[in-house]
Amino acid sequence: MLINGFGMFILAFVLLLQITGINISTAQVFRENTDEKYSYNLRGYRFLILLGEDFDYHESMVIKKYWEDWGAKVDIAGTGKELKGHLWKKTDKGWDKSEEKTIKTDLLTSQVDLSKYNLIFFPGGNSPKNLLEKDSSLLMRLIQEAEKKGLILSAICHGPLALASAGVLKGHRVTGHYEIMKNIQEGGGEYVTGVCVVDGNVITGNWPYFESMAVKTAEKLLYPQGGGPSENSPFEQNPVLKVIKERRSIRRFQDKEVSQDTINILLKSATWAPSPNNDQPWRFVVLKDKKIKEMIVNAIMEKLSEYYKSEEMPLDRMKQYISGIFSAPVHIFALCDDSNIEEEEWKDIQMLWNMQAVSAGCQNILLAARGMGLGSLWIGLSLVAEDEIKSLLQIPAEIKLASVIAIGYPADVPLPPLRKPLSEVISLEKWGKR
Ligand SMILES: Cc1cc2nc3c(=O)[nH]c(=O)nc-3n(C[C@H](O)[C@H](O)[C@H](O)COP(=O)(O)O)c2cc1C
């Protein structure tokens, strides 16, 4: 499928991003990199990874490597002496798990002596299912014994399935792949969405947040009362940084009104943004009317349907997605007024400044929303129907549409899409100099 930049933009949003929130370059292997450079002394600790066939290679090996780098001894117990795992990659054609990796295990699950270990860990993929199929009573006995001994019970992605089957999740807050939500709930756990959730001795996480899983398990052992380095990170301690990091693009909203006083605070936040010469070129239209929103959805669909068809993208799903993000109780239309521009010579650069100022105002709205417990979404897609939107909202021709922001109480907060590491985006002193 050959798609242009705009096509990639839409495809990424709708087909991939809604599921994973992730959009990085071709054949990229996904893993978290927080740039925090955590380091621990795990010398003297011994961890056990329990594996079945068709395990997720990165979930197992990346986390193992973190633990080993910090000094822990890590053994792999498997259902066989050799096991096949798979690697997830994103390519131009979508997700690819065809690359296999075979590893040698250190011991068989039947040989495990739990008295040697501080922690057991279940990676995902089909490993937990295959472990259970091979010998569920052995697995349950091991997990239940580990719980009795007070070992840390950790699992990622589909891994918590094994813990759920052994009945050790009762009363615990647990995360994992949404496909096993029901298993977790049936096993007595409370399913929550999270990068890594620590509740007592149960630590569960999600793909591809391998670093968080390694960090949280290490800290549970070294700082059992809490207060480890990850909790002291500036992005946890500083309220501004915390809001910046925890703001997410929300695409599902509760059917709950947002008061006009609250909306005014968001708009006031926008007006505290910087602007060229303090010209404040931002203007806003606040829209709550559902009928007008429906017309906007239809206008966007009309603009994009030919394109969607040509790309064989399902129109009903596209409509559902666009209607979904326009079902938020409030939409703020951020507009740019260029009437401050007087000199023709500076026109282009001033127009750019104005748009940048409006964008800074928009970002303030998103952050203020997060700070006030609201969710938001910057809907760039709406620009395809700028003329129709302007006409529906009676916006004068000379005023430009900068963006549309959905606001409401979140029904669902997605996991944070990965960020490129600083090493990929910064240069020191000169371009390209790291
Ligand atoms: C200029 C701009 C346009 C965007 N347009 C859309 C959009 O049309 N639809 C959508 O679902 N998300 C849109 N987003 C949100 C991004 O997809 C999102 O910010 C990104 O995936 C990172 O996720 P996060 O915001 O949760 O950190 C837009 C973001 C920006 C800054």
PDBQT file of the ligand as one rigid body, heavy atoms in Angstrom, charges set to zero:
ROOT
HETATM    1  C1  LIG A 501      -1.352  19.320  15.579  1.00  0.00    +0.000 C 
HETATM    2  C2  LIG A 501      -1.955  18.054  16.139  1.00  0.00    +0.000 A 
HETATM    3  C3  LIG A 501      -2.977  17.444  15.468  1.00  0.00    +0.000 A 
HETATM    4  C4  LIG A 501      -3.584  16.301  15.979  1.00  0.00    +0.000 A 
HETATM    5  N1  LIG A 501      -4.671  15.770  15.358  1.00  0.00    +0.000 NA
HETATM    6  C5  LIG A 501      -5.302  14.674  15.852  1.00  0.00    +0.000 A 
HETATM    7  C6  LIG A 501      -6.476  14.160  15.226  1.00  0.00    +0.000 A 
HETATM    8  O1  LIG A 501      -6.979  14.693  14.260  1.00  0.00    +0.000 OA
HETATM    9  N2  LIG A 501      -7.011  13.044  15.740  1.00  0.00    +0.000 N 
HETATM   10  C7  LIG A 501      -6.498  12.408  16.851  1.00  0.00    +0.000 A 
HETATM   11  O2  LIG A 501      -7.043  11.388  17.260  1.00  0.00    +0.000 OA
HETATM   12  N3  LIG A 501      -5.394  12.897  17.474  1.00  0.00    +0.000 NA
HETATM   13  C8  LIG A 501      -4.786  14.020  17.030  1.00  0.00    +0.000 A 
HETATM   14  N4  LIG A 501      -3.680  14.549  17.670  1.00  0.00    +0.000 N 
HETATM   15  C9  LIG A 501      -3.176  13.912  18.900  1.00  0.00    +0.000 C 
HETATM   16  C10 LIG A 501      -1.930  13.080  18.625  1.00  0.00    +0.000 C 
HETATM   17  O3  LIG A 501      -2.281  11.911  17.959  1.00  0.00    +0.000 OA
HETATM   18  C11 LIG A 501      -1.251  12.757  19.973  1.00  0.00    +0.000 C 
HETATM   19  O4  LIG A 501      -0.870  13.963  20.563  1.00  0.00    +0.000 OA
HETATM   20  C12 LIG A 501      -0.040  11.865  19.846  1.00  0.00    +0.000 C 
HETATM   21  O5  LIG A 501      -0.373  10.609  19.344  1.00  0.00    +0.000 OA
HETATM   22  C13 LIG A 501       0.653  11.663  21.201  1.00  0.00    +0.000 C 
HETATM   23  O6  LIG A 501      -0.245  11.170  22.168  1.00  0.00    +0.000 OA
HETATM   24  P1  LIG A 501      -0.497  11.964  23.527  1.00  0.00    +0.000 P 
HETATM   25  O7  LIG A 501      -1.110  13.286  23.137  1.00  0.00    +0.000 OA
HETATM   26  O8  LIG A 501      -1.439  11.123  24.331  1.00  0.00    +0.000 OA
HETATM   27  O9  LIG A 501       0.808  12.143  24.210  1.00  0.00    +0.000 OA
HETATM   28  C14 LIG A 501      -3.086  15.720  17.190  1.00  0.00    +0.000 A 
HETATM   29  C15 LIG A 501      -2.026  16.338  17.855  1.00  0.00    +0.000 A 
HETATM   30  C16 LIG A 501      -1.483  17.504  17.345  1.00  0.00    +0.000 A 
HETATM   31  C17 LIG A 501      -0.392  18.203  18.124  1.00  0.00    +0.000 C 
ENDROOT
TORSDOF 0
